[in-house]
Structures are given as C-alpha cells and as structure tokens.
Amino acid sequence: MANPFQNRALSISGPATDISPVVPDDVADLSEMAIAIYVEGGGAISFTTASGQSRSVQVTDYSLLPVGVKRVNATGTTATGIHALVLA
C-alpha cells in the first residue's frame, strides 16, 4: 500500500500522523506535544497548553479539543478515554 504521508511535510493544521492514549499525570508532560486531544468519555479535563497556560474545560462524550497540549493533569480530570493526536 502506498503511504500518502511519505513525502508530505508535517503540519499542525493536520492531519495527525498518530494517536496515543494519555494517562493523566500532574508532573510528567506527554511524550509528544499533542496538536489536539480526543476524549471518549465526557467530563472535566485539566491540562497545560502548548504555550504553558493551565486550563480546565468540560467536554462531552467523543469530543475533539483542537488545542496544543503538553500535559494532561490527573488532578481535576474526570474525562476518560483520552488520546493525544500527534505529529510523529
């Protein structure tokens, strides 16, 4: 199968080239900066943006949060099934 991403420059406008599960953590950043966050089970999500700002938002089931994220905090996060969309 041909790889349509092979000769394409990565872009933060997407599409993401991979998705990885997120384990919320109050200390450790994500292994790769997320260009967006996908949430399967709604609730609160507490995170640090790519620019270093702390944010907390409520999301519904199957939400896509199109913001650069470097950390998802355990404290204050009740949403489940969180995934980081990344450029690998």
Biopython code that builds the backbone (N, CA, C, O; Angstrom):
import numpy as np
from Bio.PDB.StructureBuilder import StructureBuilder

atoms = [
    (1, "MET", "N", (0.838, -1.166, 0.000)),
    (1, "MET", "CA", (0.000, 0.000, 0.000)),
    (1, "MET", "C", (0.890, 1.239, 0.000)),
    (1, "MET", "O", (1.871, 1.304, 0.742)),
    (2, "ALA", "N", (0.556, 2.192, -0.811)),
    (2, "ALA", "CA", (1.310, 3.450, -0.859)),
    (2, "ALA", "C", (1.036, 4.269, 0.397)),
    (2, "ALA", "O", (-0.071, 4.250, 0.934)),
    (3, "ASN", "N", (2.050, 4.984, 0.856)),
    (3, "ASN", "CA", (1.913, 5.832, 2.035)),
    (3, "ASN", "C", (1.737, 7.278, 1.587)),
    (3, "ASN", "O", (2.702, 7.884, 1.122)),
    (4, "PRO", "N", (0.532, 7.859, 1.709)),
    (4, "PRO", "CA", (0.302, 9.225, 1.248)),
    (4, "PRO", "C", (1.016, 10.274, 2.107)),
    (4, "PRO", "O", (1.095, 11.435, 1.706)),
    (5, "PHE", "N", (1.528, 9.897, 3.262)),
    (5, "PHE", "CA", (2.220, 10.828, 4.151)),
    (5, "PHE", "C", (3.730, 10.845, 3.923)),
    (5, "PHE", "O", (4.432, 11.693, 4.474)),
    (6, "GLN", "N", (4.228, 9.917, 3.115)),
    (6, "GLN", "CA", (5.667, 9.719, 2.965)),
    (6, "GLN", "C", (6.418, 10.988, 2.560)),
    (6, "GLN", "O", (7.460, 11.282, 3.144)),
    (7, "ASN", "N", (5.939, 11.724, 1.611)),
    (7, "ASN", "CA", (6.642, 12.914, 1.131)),
    (7, "ASN", "C", (5.965, 14.210, 1.535)),
    (7, "ASN", "O", (6.248, 15.264, 0.965)),
    (8, "ARG", "N", (5.091, 14.143, 2.497)),
    (8, "ARG", "CA", (4.336, 15.307, 2.937)),
    (8, "ARG", "C", (4.992, 15.929, 4.159)),
    (8, "ARG", "O", (5.384, 15.232, 5.095)),
    (9, "ALA", "N", (5.104, 17.250, 4.137)),
    (9, "ALA", "CA", (5.628, 17.952, 5.309)),
    (9, "ALA", "C", (4.580, 17.904, 6.423)),
    (9, "ALA", "O", (3.389, 18.078, 6.169)),
    (10, "LEU", "N", (5.028, 17.668, 7.644)),
    (10, "LEU", "CA", (4.106, 17.654, 8.777)),
    (10, "LEU", "C", (3.574, 19.052, 9.026)),
    (10, "LEU", "O", (4.306, 20.032, 8.896)),
    (11, "SER", "N", (2.303, 19.147, 9.381)),
    (11, "SER", "CA", (1.675, 20.439, 9.611)),
    (11, "SER", "C", (0.793, 20.380, 10.846)),
    (11, "SER", "O", (0.071, 19.404, 11.050)),
    (12, "ILE", "N", (0.847, 21.419, 11.670)),
    (12, "ILE", "CA", (-0.001, 21.433, 12.854)),
    (12, "ILE", "C", (-1.467, 21.598, 12.502)),
    (12, "ILE", "O", (-2.331, 21.425, 13.362)),
    (13, "SER", "N", (-1.765, 21.931, 11.251)),
    (13, "SER", "CA", (-3.166, 22.020, 10.839)),
    (13, "SER", "C", (-3.712, 20.641, 10.486)),
    (13, "SER", "O", (-4.887, 20.499, 10.148)),
    (14, "GLY", "N", (-2.856, 19.631, 10.565)),
    (14, "GLY", "CA", (-3.301, 18.255, 10.399)),
    (14, "GLY", "C", (-3.077, 17.738, 9.002)),
    (14, "GLY", "O", (-2.614, 18.460, 8.119)),
    (15, "PRO", "N", (-3.402, 16.508, 8.818)),
    (15, "PRO", "CA", (-3.926, 15.607, 9.838)),
    (15, "PRO", "C", (-2.812, 15.100, 10.758)),
    (15, "PRO", "O", (-1.629, 15.149, 10.418)),
    (16, "ALA", "N", (-3.223, 14.614, 11.927)),
    (16, "ALA", "CA", (-2.266, 13.991, 12.829)),
    (16, "ALA", "C", (-1.740, 12.731, 12.154)),
    (16, "ALA", "O", (-2.437, 12.120, 11.344)),
    (17, "THR", "N", (-0.539, 12.352, 12.476)),
    (17, "THR", "CA", (0.024, 11.134, 11.896)),
    (17, "THR", "C", (-0.055, 9.949, 12.846)),
    (17, "THR", "O", (0.238, 8.817, 12.462)),
    (18, "ASP", "N", (-0.453, 10.212, 14.097)),
    (18, "ASP", "CA", (-0.618, 9.126, 15.053)),
    (18, "ASP", "C", (-1.519, 9.597, 16.185)),
    (18, "ASP", "O", (-1.759, 10.791, 16.358)),
    (19, "ILE", "N", (-2.006, 8.636, 16.944)),
    (19, "ILE", "CA", (-2.832, 8.913, 18.119)),
    (19, "ILE", "C", (-2.337, 7.990, 19.225)),
    (19, "ILE", "O", (-2.078, 6.810, 18.988)),
    (20, "SER", "N", (-2.206, 8.533, 20.440)),
    (20, "SER", "CA", (-1.712, 7.703, 21.532)),
    (20, "SER", "C", (-2.536, 7.951, 22.787)),
    (20, "SER", "O", (-2.961, 9.075, 23.052)),
    (21, "PRO", "N", (-2.757, 6.882, 23.562)),
    (21, "PRO", "CA", (-3.527, 7.036, 24.793)),
    (21, "PRO", "C", (-2.785, 7.923, 25.784)),
    (21, "PRO", "O", (-1.555, 7.929, 25.833)),
    (22, "VAL", "N", (-3.548, 8.666, 26.566)),
    (22, "VAL", "CA", (-2.988, 9.575, 27.564)),
    (22, "VAL", "C", (-3.331, 9.065, 28.957)),
    (22, "VAL", "O", (-4.486, 8.758, 29.250)),
    (23, "VAL", "N", (-2.323, 8.977, 29.804)),
    (23, "VAL", "CA", (-2.524, 8.711, 31.228)),
    (23, "VAL", "C", (-2.299, 10.042, 31.932)),
    (23, "VAL", "O", (-1.169, 10.526, 31.996)),
    (24, "PRO", "N", (-3.375, 10.643, 32.465)),
    (24, "PRO", "CA", (-3.199, 11.940, 33.136)),
    (24, "PRO", "C", (-2.154, 11.863, 34.248)),
    (24, "PRO", "O", (-2.091, 10.885, 34.994)),
    (25, "ASP", "N", (-1.336, 12.911, 34.344)),
    (25, "ASP", "CA", (-0.231, 12.950, 35.292)),
    (25, "ASP", "C", (0.007, 14.409, 35.682)),
    (25, "ASP", "O", (0.072, 15.283, 34.818)),
    (26, "ASP", "N", (0.135, 14.665, 36.967)),
    (26, "ASP", "CA", (0.335, 16.038, 37.440)),
    (26, "ASP", "C", (1.765, 16.534, 37.290)),
    (26, "ASP", "O", (2.022, 17.720, 37.498)),
    (27, "VAL", "N", (2.704, 15.660, 36.935)),
    (27, "VAL", "CA", (4.116, 16.038, 36.870)),
    (27, "VAL", "C", (4.697, 15.890, 35.467)),
    (27, "VAL", "O", (5.387, 16.786, 34.979)),
    (28, "ALA", "N", (4.423, 14.777, 34.828)),
    (28, "ALA", "CA", (5.069, 14.461, 33.549)),
    (28, "ALA", "C", (4.294, 15.011, 32.355)),
    (28, "ALA", "O", (3.071, 14.893, 32.282)),
    (29, "ASP", "N", (5.028, 15.614, 31.422)),
    (29, "ASP", "CA", (4.441, 16.053, 30.152)),
    (29, "ASP", "C", (4.186, 14.839, 29.275)),
    (29, "ASP", "O", (4.730, 13.763, 29.523)),
    (30, "LEU", "N", (3.361, 15.009, 28.250)),
    (30, "LEU", "CA", (3.148, 13.967, 27.255)),
    (30, "LEU", "C", (4.476, 13.674, 26.559)),
    (30, "LEU", "O", (5.343, 14.545, 26.496)),
    (31, "SER", "N", (4.642, 12.483, 26.048)),
    (31, "SER", "CA", (5.891, 12.136, 25.368)),
    (31, "SER", "C", (6.064, 12.935, 24.087)),
    (31, "SER", "O", (7.192, 13.188, 23.665)),
    (32, "GLU", "N", (4.965, 13.335, 23.464)),
    (32, "GLU", "CA", (4.984, 14.201, 22.285)),
    (32, "GLU", "C", (3.891, 15.254, 22.445)),
    (32, "GLU", "O", (2.814, 14.956, 22.960)),
    (33, "MET", "N", (4.160, 16.475, 22.012)),
    (33, "MET", "CA", (3.170, 17.542, 22.071)),
    (33, "MET", "C", (1.964, 17.158, 21.219)),
    (33, "MET", "O", (2.121, 16.768, 20.062)),
    (34, "ALA", "N", (0.772, 17.264, 21.779)),
    (34, "ALA", "CA", (-0.445, 16.941, 21.042)),
    (34, "ALA", "C", (-0.911, 18.161, 20.251)),
    (34, "ALA", "O", (-0.840, 19.290, 20.736)),
    (35, "ILE", "N", (-1.388, 17.924, 19.029)),
    (35, "ILE", "CA", (-1.986, 19.018, 18.257)),
    (35, "ILE", "C", (-3.481, 19.110, 18.555)),
    (35, "ILE", "O", (-4.138, 20.091, 18.206)),
    (36, "ALA", "N", (-4.007, 18.068, 19.206)),
    (36, "ALA", "CA", (-5.405, 18.037, 19.640)),
    (36, "ALA", "C", (-5.561, 16.883, 20.617)),
    (36, "ALA", "O", (-4.709, 15.999, 20.703)),
    (37, "ILE", "N", (-6.670, 16.912, 21.351)),
    (37, "ILE", "CA", (-6.994, 15.855, 22.301)),
    (37, "ILE", "C", (-8.365, 15.300, 21.923)),
    (37, "ILE", "O", (-9.297, 16.052, 21.637)),
    (38, "TYR", "N", (-8.472, 13.976, 21.928)),
    (38, "TYR", "CA", (-9.745, 13.300, 21.682)),
    (38, "TYR", "C", (-10.167, 12.639, 22.988)),
    (38, "TYR", "O", (-9.359, 11.985, 23.647)),
    (39, "VAL", "N", (-11.438, 12.810, 23.364)),
    (39, "VAL", "CA", (-11.950, 12.282, 24.624)),
    (39, "VAL", "C", (-13.148, 11.386, 24.346)),
    (39, "VAL", "O", (-14.112, 11.814, 23.711)),
    (40, "GLU", "N", (-13.092, 10.142, 24.819)),
    (40, "GLU", "CA", (-14.202, 9.209, 24.621)),
    (40, "GLU", "C", (-15.316, 9.415, 25.641)),
    (40, "GLU", "O", (-16.493, 9.423, 25.282)),
    (41, "GLY", "N", (-14.947, 9.582, 26.918)),
    (41, "GLY", "CA", (-15.945, 9.744, 27.983)),
    (41, "GLY", "C", (-15.903, 11.150, 28.538)),
    (41, "GLY", "O", (-14.874, 11.582, 29.057)),
    (42, "GLY", "N", (-17.003, 11.866, 28.435)),
    (42, "GLY", "CA", (-17.054, 13.268, 28.833)),
    (42, "GLY", "C", (-16.766, 13.504, 30.305)),
    (42, "GLY", "O", (-16.835, 12.592, 31.129)),
    (43, "GLY", "N", (-16.445, 14.740, 30.609)),
    (43, "GLY", "CA", (-16.136, 15.165, 31.967)),
    (43, "GLY", "C", (-15.215, 16.362, 31.911)),
    (43, "GLY", "O", (-15.122, 17.045, 30.891)),
    (44, "ALA", "N", (-14.540, 16.607, 33.008)),
    (44, "ALA", "CA", (-13.584, 17.711, 33.058)),
    (44, "ALA", "C", (-12.227, 17.223, 32.569)),
    (44, "ALA", "O", (-11.843, 16.073, 32.782)),
    (45, "ILE", "N", (-11.515, 18.125, 31.910)),
    (45, "ILE", "CA", (-10.138, 17.825, 31.530)),
    (45, "ILE", "C", (-9.282, 19.020, 31.901)),
    (45, "ILE", "O", (-9.534, 20.140, 31.458)),
    (46, "SER", "N", (-8.274, 18.775, 32.713)),
    (46, "SER", "CA", (-7.349, 19.795, 33.184)),
    (46, "SER", "C", (-6.032, 19.575, 32.458)),
    (46, "SER", "O", (-5.495, 18.467, 32.461)),
    (47, "PHE", "N", (-5.508, 20.630, 31.833)),
    (47, "PHE", "CA", (-4.323, 20.445, 31.000)),
    (47, "PHE", "C", (-3.473, 21.698, 30.944)),
    (47, "PHE", "O", (-3.891, 22.779, 31.361)),
    (48, "THR", "N", (-2.272, 21.526, 30.420)),
    (48, "THR", "CA", (-1.354, 22.633, 30.160)),
    (48, "THR", "C", (-1.232, 22.768, 28.653)),
    (48, "THR", "O", (-0.932, 21.796, 27.960)),
    (49, "THR", "N", (-1.462, 23.969, 28.146)),
    (49, "THR", "CA", (-1.412, 24.207, 26.712)),
    (49, "THR", "C", (0.032, 24.247, 26.220)),
    (49, "THR", "O", (0.978, 24.301, 27.007)),
    (50, "ALA", "N", (0.170, 24.220, 24.910)),
    (50, "ALA", "CA", (1.492, 24.308, 24.292)),
    (50, "ALA", "C", (2.203, 25.594, 24.697)),
    (50, "ALA", "O", (3.433, 25.633, 24.737)),
    (51, "SER", "N", (1.438, 26.657, 25.001)),
    (51, "SER", "CA", (2.048, 27.926, 25.406)),
    (51, "SER", "C", (2.269, 28.024, 26.912)),
    (51, "SER", "O", (2.702, 29.063, 27.410)),
    (52, "GLY", "N", (1.969, 26.925, 27.655)),
    (52, "GLY", "CA", (2.256, 26.886, 29.084)),
    (52, "GLY", "C", (1.135, 27.362, 29.992)),
    (52, "GLY", "O", (1.346, 27.526, 31.194)),
    (53, "GLN", "N", (-0.046, 27.586, 29.446)),
    (53, "GLN", "CA", (-1.174, 28.050, 30.250)),
    (53, "GLN", "C", (-1.940, 26.868, 30.836)),
    (53, "GLN", "O", (-2.125, 25.855, 30.162)),
    (54, "SER", "N", (-2.381, 26.989, 32.073)),
    (54, "SER", "CA", (-3.208, 25.958, 32.708)),
    (54, "SER", "C", (-4.662, 26.215, 32.363)),
    (54, "SER", "O", (-5.148, 27.338, 32.498)),
    (55, "ARG", "N", (-5.353, 25.188, 31.922)),
    (55, "ARG", "CA", (-6.752, 25.302, 31.527)),
    (55, "ARG", "C", (-7.526, 24.110, 32.053)),
    (55, "ARG", "O", (-6.967, 23.037, 32.282)),
    (56, "SER", "N", (-8.823, 24.315, 32.243)),
    (56, "SER", "CA", (-9.729, 23.236, 32.609)),
    (56, "SER", "C", (-11.043, 23.485, 31.887)),
    (56, "SER", "O", (-11.619, 24.568, 31.980)),
    (57, "VAL", "N", (-11.510, 22.475, 31.168)),
    (57, "VAL", "CA", (-12.759, 22.605, 30.418)),
    (57, "VAL", "C", (-13.599, 21.355, 30.607)),
    (57, "VAL", "O", (-13.085, 20.282, 30.925)),
    (58, "GLN", "N", (-14.886, 21.512, 30.408)),
    (58, "GLN", "CA", (-15.821, 20.400, 30.410)),
    (58, "GLN", "C", (-16.043, 19.965, 28.965)),
    (58, "GLN", "O", (-16.261, 20.801, 28.088)),
    (59, "VAL", "N", (-15.988, 18.658, 28.720)),
    (59, "VAL", "CA", (-16.219, 18.138, 27.378)),
    (59, "VAL", "C", (-17.269, 17.041, 27.435)),
    (59, "VAL", "O", (-17.467, 16.405, 28.471)),
    (60, "THR", "N", (-17.934, 16.829, 26.319)),
    (60, "THR", "CA", (-18.929, 15.763, 26.225)),
    (60, "THR", "C", (-18.274, 14.497, 25.683)),
    (60, "THR", "O", (-17.109, 14.514, 25.285)),
    (61, "ASP", "N", (-19.023, 13.410, 25.669)),
    (61, "ASP", "CA", (-18.528, 12.165, 25.085)),
    (61, "ASP", "C", (-18.091, 12.408, 23.643)),
    (61, "ASP", "O", (-18.736, 13.161, 22.912)),
    (62, "TYR", "N", (-17.019, 11.783, 23.244)),
    (62, "TYR", "CA", (-16.488, 11.804, 21.875)),
    (62, "TYR", "C", (-16.156, 13.217, 21.401)),
    (62, "TYR", "O", (-16.483, 13.610, 20.281)),
    (63, "SER", "N", (-15.503, 13.962, 22.276)),
    (63, "SER", "CA", (-15.115, 15.343, 21.959)),
    (63, "SER", "C", (-13.718, 15.405, 21.370)),
    (63, "SER", "O", (-12.847, 14.596, 21.691)),
    (64, "LEU", "N", (-13.532, 16.378, 20.508)),
    (64, "LEU", "CA", (-12.219, 16.695, 19.962)),
    (64, "LEU", "C", (-11.891, 18.111, 20.404)),
    (64, "LEU", "O", (-12.619, 19.054, 20.094)),
    (65, "LEU", "N", (-10.800, 18.251, 21.125)),
    (65, "LEU", "CA", (-10.368, 19.542, 21.644)),
    (65, "LEU", "C", (-9.171, 20.005, 20.813)),
    (65, "LEU", "O", (-8.055, 19.536, 21.037)),
    (66, "PRO", "N", (-9.383, 20.922, 19.853)),
    (66, "PRO", "CA", (-8.317, 21.309, 18.922)),
    (66, "PRO", "C", (-7.385, 22.372, 19.483)),
    (66, "PRO", "O", (-7.392, 23.524, 19.048)),
    (67, "VAL", "N", (-6.583, 21.959, 20.460)),
    (67, "VAL", "CA", (-5.628, 22.883, 21.081)),
    (67, "VAL", "C", (-4.336, 22.116, 21.353)),
    (67, "VAL", "O", (-4.372, 20.934, 21.696)),
    (68, "GLY", "N", (-3.203, 22.785, 21.199)),
    (68, "GLY", "CA", (-1.927, 22.160, 21.515)),
    (68, "GLY", "C", (-1.834, 21.878, 23.002)),
    (68, "GLY", "O", (-2.070, 22.769, 23.817)),
    (69, "VAL", "N", (-1.497, 20.659, 23.361)),
    (69, "VAL", "CA", (-1.456, 20.247, 24.769)),
    (69, "VAL", "C", (-0.126, 19.558, 25.051)),
    (69, "VAL", "O", (0.304, 18.675, 24.308)),
    (70, "LYS", "N", (0.524, 19.983, 26.152)),
    (70, "LYS", "CA", (1.761, 19.295, 26.531)),
    (70, "LYS", "C", (1.608, 18.444, 27.783)),
    (70, "LYS", "O", (2.446, 17.580, 28.040)),
    (71, "ARG", "N", (0.546, 18.668, 28.576)),
    (71, "ARG", "CA", (0.309, 17.826, 29.754)),
    (71, "ARG", "C", (-1.183, 17.752, 30.027)),
    (71, "ARG", "O", (-1.902, 18.743, 29.898)),
    (72, "VAL", "N", (-1.641, 16.558, 30.407)),
    (72, "VAL", "CA", (-2.999, 16.381, 30.912)),
    (72, "VAL", "C", (-2.848, 16.012, 32.377)),
    (72, "VAL", "O", (-2.241, 14.994, 32.712)),
    (73, "ASN", "N", (-3.399, 16.840, 33.242)),
    (73, "ASN", "CA", (-3.249, 16.653, 34.682)),
    (73, "ASN", "C", (-4.212, 15.598, 35.221)),
    (73, "ASN", "O", (-5.349, 15.486, 34.763)),
    (74, "ALA", "N", (-3.741, 14.829, 36.197)),
    (74, "ALA", "CA", (-4.606, 13.870, 36.882)),
    (74, "ALA", "C", (-5.598, 14.617, 37.778)),
    (74, "ALA", "O", (-6.788, 14.302, 37.803)),
    (75, "THR", "N", (-5.092, 15.606, 38.508)),
    (75, "THR", "CA", (-5.948, 16.390, 39.389)),
    (75, "THR", "C", (-6.874, 17.257, 38.547)),
    (75, "THR", "O", (-6.414, 18.052, 37.727)),
    (76, "GLY", "N", (-8.157, 17.106, 38.749)),
    (76, "GLY", "CA", (-9.137, 17.903, 38.020)),
    (76, "GLY", "C", (-9.636, 17.272, 36.741)),
    (76, "GLY", "O", (-10.535, 17.813, 36.097)),
    (77, "THR", "N", (-9.069, 16.131, 36.355)),
    (77, "THR", "CA", (-9.521, 15.451, 35.137)),
    (77, "THR", "C", (-10.429, 14.293, 35.511)),
    (77, "THR", "O", (-10.030, 13.374, 36.227)),
    (78, "THR", "N", (-11.665, 14.352, 35.010)),
    (78, "THR", "CA", (-12.622, 13.256, 35.213)),
    (78, "THR", "C", (-13.006, 12.601, 33.889)),
    (78, "THR", "O", (-13.623, 11.536, 33.883)),
    (79, "ALA", "N", (-12.652, 13.223, 32.778)),
    (79, "ALA", "CA", (-12.915, 12.635, 31.465)),
    (79, "ALA", "C", (-12.110, 11.345, 31.322)),
    (79, "ALA", "O", (-11.058, 11.189, 31.942)),
    (80, "THR", "N", (-12.609, 10.431, 30.508)),
    (80, "THR", "CA", (-11.939, 9.145, 30.322)),
    (80, "THR", "C", (-11.680, 8.882, 28.837)),
    (80, "THR", "O", (-12.241, 9.541, 27.961)),
    (81, "GLY", "N", (-10.827, 7.917, 28.588)),
    (81, "GLY", "CA", (-10.521, 7.557, 27.212)),
    (81, "GLY", "C", (-9.885, 8.714, 26.457)),
    (81, "GLY", "O", (-10.304, 9.052, 25.350)),
    (82, "ILE", "N", (-8.875, 9.313, 27.064)),
    (82, "ILE", "CA", (-8.215, 10.490, 26.478)),
    (82, "ILE", "C", (-7.089, 10.025, 25.571)),
    (82, "ILE", "O", (-6.307, 9.143, 25.926)),
    (83, "HIS", "N", (-7.021, 10.634, 24.391)),
    (83, "HIS", "CA", (-5.983, 10.313, 23.413)),
    (83, "HIS", "C", (-5.375, 11.601, 22.875)),
    (83, "HIS", "O", (-6.072, 12.595, 22.673)),
    (84, "ALA", "N", (-4.070, 11.567, 22.646)),
    (84, "ALA", "CA", (-3.364, 12.705, 22.060)),
    (84, "ALA", "C", (-3.192, 12.471, 20.572)),
    (84, "ALA", "O", (-2.721, 11.410, 20.163)),
    (85, "LEU", "N", (-3.567, 13.446, 19.754)),
    (85, "LEU", "CA", (-3.304, 13.406, 18.326)),
    (85, "LEU", "C", (-1.969, 14.089, 18.120)),
    (85, "LEU", "O", (-1.792, 15.246, 18.501)),
    (86, "VAL", "N", (-1.029, 13.377, 17.518)),
    (86, "VAL", "CA", (0.344, 13.869, 17.424)),
    (86, "VAL", "C", (0.865, 13.830, 15.995)),
    (86, "VAL", "O", (0.312, 13.163, 15.121)),
    (87, "LEU", "N", (1.945, 14.567, 15.790)),
    (87, "LEU", "CA", (2.701, 14.508, 14.551)),
    (87, "LEU", "C", (3.960, 13.721, 14.846)),
    (87, "LEU", "O", (4.829, 14.193, 15.579)),
    (88, "ALA", "N", (4.070, 12.548, 14.295)),
    (88, "ALA", "CA", (5.231, 11.703, 14.597)),
    (88, "ALA", "C", (6.208, 11.698, 13.438)),
    (88, "ALA", "O", (7.247, 11.041, 13.509)),
]
sb = StructureBuilder()
sb.init_structure("model")
sb.init_model(0)
sb.init_chain("A")
sb.init_seg("    ")
for serial, (resi, resn, name, xyz) in enumerate(atoms, 1):
    if name == "N":
        sb.init_residue(resn, " ", resi, " ")
    sb.init_atom(name, np.array(xyz, "f"), 0.0, 1.0, " ", f" {name:<3s}", serial, name[0])
structure = sb.get_structure()
